[in-house]
Amino acid sequence: MSAASDVRDANPKIKGVETTKKPNWRRILGGALAVAGVALAAFLLHRIFREYSWQEFQSALASAPKMRLAAAFGFAAASYLCLTLFDWMATRYAGFPMPWRRAAHASFTALSLGHNIGFAALSSGAVRYRFYTRWGMSREGVAKVILFCGATVALGLLTLIGFTFLVRAADAATITGLSEGAAMACGATALALCAAWLLCAAFIRRPLHIRRWSFTFPPLRLALGQIVVGSVNFAFVAACLHQAIRAFAEVSYPSVATAYVLANGASLVSHVPGGLGIIESVIVYLVPGASLIAALIVFRATYFFIPFVFGLFTVAITELFWRTRRAKT
């Protein structure tokens, strides 16, 4: 064997020598995830337009008074703004504080998709994981963010349920089938649970251990923020629905808020994507005998469909940015 062949054998990168390249599994997996994401988006769009045709969307939005439509969009935007504060506070609870713009980016993308997919803790949690780990957060930190945001949703809902059951006990009793006394007792219990959360946040600083799991209550200021921001978020969503209904029928905001809060509780328990069937039951209760498909479409368009489209666009731009950045390094 010649000296030249020895050199080629020792250095397979020399031209003329065939080498076997190992597959780049990260790129393959990234491509598979991208295809899966496009397929999921197509499925979700199909599910949305299976319920309502494109012509119905256009007709409903065109027939709604412009002021009501603008107000519905405004309250929907205010709700998503509140939701960004969920993540902003959550990153502080996780010990990895981030600027609001980053938290808002992750929050809007995760929730605009999660609201439509269903099982929000898993679907939006997966999107949050992809964002936050890229920014350097540990898996444990992401889990804390998801847990904190879920607790904020529950606390906001409990707070509004407590107040609506106490202030509008008659409506709550009619919707739930309970007596007014039982409805008021449920409202008091809901508010007591929120108060207990605040007391634990104020006085329990050591982690609680349950088998392999450990849990630490947030500082009192974050716990207060959870209740305030969580409640305001649901109030804005109810206001969005109220404006959608008011575009076609006369109904008061307190009535809509009461019915929506209770229906939303059922939606969270059932993990129904976009609250399908839940919002319909609210409208049937509020305006019995009326066909308000247009109001349903206006609400779904402003709070679910349009944010979903923007969320898909945000995901596409973000993925393109990260793939380009990785290719340059």
Secondary structure, DSSP 4 states (H G I P E B T S, - for coil): --HHHHHHHH-TTSTT---PPPP-HHHHHHHHHHHHHHHHHHHHHHHHHHHS-HHHHHHHHHHS-HHHHHHHHHHHHHHHHHHHHHHHHHHHHTT----HHHHHHHHHHHHHHHHHHS-HHHHHHHHHHHHHHHTT--HHHHHHHHHHHHHHHHHHHHHHHHHHHHHTHHHHHHHH---HHHHHHHHHHHHHHHHHHHHHHHH--SPEEETTEEE-PPPHHHHHHHHHHHHHHHHHHHHHHHHHHHTTS---HHHHHHHHHHHHHHHHHHT-GGGTTHHHHHHHHHSTT---HHHHHHHHIIIIIHHHHHHHHHHHHHHHHHHHHHHH-
